[in-house]
Amino acid sequence: MRDAMLRDPKTLAGGASAQEAGRMLARPEVRAVLVCDEGRLLGLVTAAELVMHVVAV
């Protein structure tokens, strides 16, 4: 797995806004953002998930 994993994954705090996530995901090299709180993984956000959330609001 070490060969396949990302060495420097992009992360956001659990309280970050959809705008912050969107800015990160707008970069072509970023396909997903890890959502963390105090070093603990809460989830993963992709551009598709973000769009579905924004459209639903």
Residue pairs with C-beta under 8 A, 6 or more apart in sequence:
9 32
9 33
9 34
10 24
10 30
10 32
10 33
10 34
11 33
11 34
11 35
11 36
12 20
12 21
12 24
12 33
12 34
12 35
12 36
12 45
13 35
13 36
13 37
14 35
14 36
14 37
14 42
16 35
18 50
18 53
18 54
21 33
21 45
21 50
22 50
24 30
24 33
25 31
25 32
25 33
25 45
25 46
25 47
25 50
31 46
31 47
32 44
32 45
32 46
33 44
33 45
34 41
34 43
34 44
35 41
35 42
35 43
35 44
35 45
36 42
